[in-house]
Amino acid sequence: MHVAPVGGTAVQDHVALAEIELCGELIIAASAAEERLSLESIDEVLRVAEERKDA
């Protein structure tokens, strides 16, 4: 079995960490909501800057 060495050798993927943080915020918002989140609510939680256009 290979164990990662203790120390500062771990590589951090900042994009993955940001995605994990946003997923956590979305889970918290969804669990606090009484109904399903609207697309607008999801965009707000995920900090989406552009507006959704009706298809």
Secondary structure, 3 states (H helix, E strand, C coil): CCCCCCCCCCCCCHHHHHHHHHHHHHHHHHHHCCCCCCHHHHHHHCCCCCCCCCC
